[in-house]
Amino acid sequence: MSNIICSNNSSPDENIKMQNSLTDVFINVLSLSGSYLAKTVDEKRLIVWISEKDQTLGRGCVGFNICDMPWNKNTFYDNKKFILKVISSVKNKLGWEKLDYTPYEEWLLPCLDKFESLIKKMTINDIRENSLKEWIENSESDDPINCNFPRCKKHNTLLTFLGCQICNS
């Protein structure tokens, strides 16, 4: 099976298509780098949301549309810059030392390039209006997004309702 990451305004050629193992690596490195860089609540929410696209939910079922991410219209431009900084930091291998494997860059980097392109093209008008609200409302009271964003003791990544993305890999 494969996973697809797309945008409302992307063509099929611009979409990211990854097999399950590459998706796992993609989410792992974004989780590591993003957890290190996230300072604001909005930044932490974005990284937790991405980290929730864990293969634990179902192999081949974790693709997403970037317009469904929990963007906040009030801070969209800052958060867009943050995600672009996370992608750049992943390319510079921030956090990779915490992995018990070495990502295969020949497969990963083209996916990161496409993700960067999708994010750059996104505008405030592309945001699915209720994504943030629905995500928060559908979370349990003990969900990490409602508990001050705890971190994994081993990897220092922001935890999701599934636990640590890296530990789950």
C-alpha positions in Angstrom: 0.0 0.0 0.0 1.0 3.6 -0.3 0.3 6.9 1.4 -0.3 10.2 -0.4 0.3 13.7 0.9 -1.4 16.3 -1.2 -2.9 19.8 -1.2 -6.2 21.1 -2.5 -4.3 22.9 -5.2 -1.8 20.3 -6.1 -1.6 18.2 -9.3 -1.1 14.5 -9.2 2.5 15.0 -10.1 3.0 17.3 -7.1 1.6 14.9 -4.6 3.9 12.8 -2.4 3.5 9.1 -2.8 5.3 6.9 -0.4 5.3 3.3 0.6 4.7 2.5 4.3 8.3 2.3 5.4 9.2 5.6 3.7 6.2 7.3 5.2 7.3 6.1 8.6 10.8 7.6 8.1 9.3 10.8 6.7 7.0 11.2 9.8 9.9 10.2 12.2 12.3 12.9 10.9 9.6 15.6 10.9 8.6 14.6 14.4 12.2 14.8 15.7 13.1 18.0 14.0 9.8 19.7 14.7 9.7 18.7 18.3 13.1 20.2 18.8 12.1 23.5 17.1 8.5 23.9 18.3 8.1 26.7 20.8 4.5 28.0 20.5 1.3 26.1 21.1 0.5 26.4 17.4 3.9 25.0 16.4 3.5 22.1 18.8 0.0 21.3 17.6 1.2 21.1 14.0 4.0 18.7 14.9 1.8 16.5 17.1 -0.8 16.4 14.2 1.9 15.3 11.7 3.2 12.8 14.2 -0.2 11.3 14.5 0.1 10.2 10.9 1.8 7.1 12.5 1.6 3.8 10.7 0.0 2.5 13.9 -3.3 3.9 12.6 -3.1 1.5 9.6 -0.5 0.8 7.0 -1.3 2.7 3.8 -4.0 4.8 5.5 -2.1 7.7 6.9 -1.7 10.1 4.0 -3.2 13.6 4.4 -4.0 16.9 2.7 -1.9 19.7 4.1 -5.0 21.9 4.0 -6.4 19.7 6.8 -3.5 20.4 9.1 -4.5 22.3 12.3 -3.5 25.7 10.9 -4.5 28.8 12.8 -5.5 31.6 10.5 -4.2 34.2 13.0 -0.7 32.8 12.9 -0.7 31.0 9.5 2.3 32.9 8.0 4.5 32.4 11.1 3.5 28.7 11.2 4.1 28.2 7.5 7.6 29.6 8.1 8.0 27.2 11.0 7.1 24.2 8.9 9.5 25.3 6.2 12.2 25.6 8.9 11.4 22.1 10.1 11.8 20.8 6.6 15.1 22.6 6.2 16.3 21.2 9.6 15.3 17.7 8.6 17.4 18.1 5.5 20.3 19.1 7.8 19.6 15.9 9.8 18.5 17.6 13.0 17.6 14.9 15.4 18.6 12.0 13.2 21.1 10.8 15.8 18.2 9.6 17.9 17.1 7.1 15.3 18.3 3.6 15.4 18.7 3.6 11.7 20.0 5.9 8.9 17.3 7.2 6.6 17.8 6.4 3.0 18.3 10.0 1.7 17.9 9.1 -2.0 14.2 8.4 -1.3 13.5 10.8 1.6 14.9 14.0 0.2 12.7 14.1 -2.9 9.7 13.6 -0.6 10.8 16.5 1.6 11.3 18.7 -1.5 7.8 18.0 -2.6 6.4 18.6 0.9 8.3 21.9 0.9 6.8 22.8 -2.4 3.3 22.0 -1.2 3.8 24.1 1.9 5.2 27.0 0.0 2.2 27.1 -2.4 -0.3 27.0 0.4 -2.2 30.2 1.2 -4.4 31.2 4.1 -7.4 30.6 1.8 -6.5 26.9 1.4 -7.0 26.2 5.1 -9.9 23.9 5.8 -11.7 26.3 8.2 -12.7 23.8 11.0 -9.7 21.5 11.0 -8.1 22.9 14.1 -11.4 23.2 16.0 -12.6 19.7 15.1 -9.2 18.1 16.0 -9.2 19.7 19.4 -12.9 19.0 20.1 -12.4 15.3 19.1 -9.4 14.9 21.4 -9.8 13.2 24.8 -9.1 15.2 28.0 -5.9 13.2 28.6 -4.7 13.7 25.0 -1.2 15.3 25.0 -2.5 18.4 23.2 -4.6 19.0 26.3 -1.9 18.2 28.8 0.9 20.8 28.1 2.5 18.7 25.3 4.5 16.0 27.2 7.5 14.6 25.5 9.0 11.1 25.2 11.7 10.6 27.8 13.9 8.7 25.3 13.5 10.8 22.1 12.3 14.1 23.4 9.6 14.2 20.8 6.2 15.6 21.4 3.8 12.8 22.3 0.6 12.0 20.5 -2.5 10.1 21.7 -0.6 7.1 20.3 2.5 7.8 22.3 6.0 8.5 20.8 6.2 8.3 17.0 9.8 7.1 17.2 9.1 4.4 19.8 6.1 3.2 17.8 8.2 2.7 14.7 
